[in-house]
Amino acid sequence: MEELVAGNAALRLDPFAVAFSRHFPKICNYIGIWFLTKEPPVVTEETLVEGFEILLNEFTGCFKQARDEAIGARAEAYGLLCFIYPSVFRPAAESERTAAMCHTYYASEWGDYGSVFIEACAAYQHARHYQIVSGRAPCDLLL
């Protein structure tokens, strides 16, 4: 399937679609988020580690790809998602190994004391993004 999609541009999926269709269900199952299955998943330290490896590498990799392919305000918004979304799952990092994985990831992505994240938030301008979403943005703002 991967080869078929890679060989045909018409079949290429949006990086967010890939993240949520391919990786999100696995993450939920491995870390014990129980809304996709009838029975609660069995969570062990090994499944937590596997889930966080998928989250921090493959899932966020799709978000980073979307950020890199976008331009302008959309790239800014996707960039913030790259920071914010992995932190949503942080409370599930119950073992020392998964907590260490998260700490290493956040230290490398967020910078010292979250400085990179704070700079990204400071650059974000809600009014500009609201204009784009509402369709009231001038053409040059969209670029």
Secondary structure as GFF3:
##gff-version 3
##sequence-region A 1 143
A	DSSP	alpha_helix	2	7	.	.	.	ID=ss1
A	DSSP	three_ten_helix	9	11	.	.	.	ID=ss2
A	DSSP	alpha_helix	15	18	.	.	.	ID=ss3
A	DSSP	pi_helix	19	23	.	.	.	ID=ss4
A	DSSP	alpha_helix	24	31	.	.	.	ID=ss5
A	DSSP	alpha_helix	45	53	.	.	.	ID=ss6
A	DSSP	pi_helix	54	59	.	.	.	ID=ss7
A	DSSP	alpha_helix	60	69	.	.	.	ID=ss8
A	DSSP	alpha_helix	72	88	.	.	.	ID=ss9
A	DSSP	three_ten_helix	90	92	.	.	.	ID=ss10
A	DSSP	alpha_helix	96	110	.	.	.	ID=ss11
A	DSSP	three_ten_helix	112	114	.	.	.	ID=ss12
A	DSSP	alpha_helix	115	123	.	.	.	ID=ss13
A	DSSP	alpha_helix	126	134	.	.	.	ID=ss14
A	DSSP	alpha_helix	139	142	.	.	.	ID=ss15
###
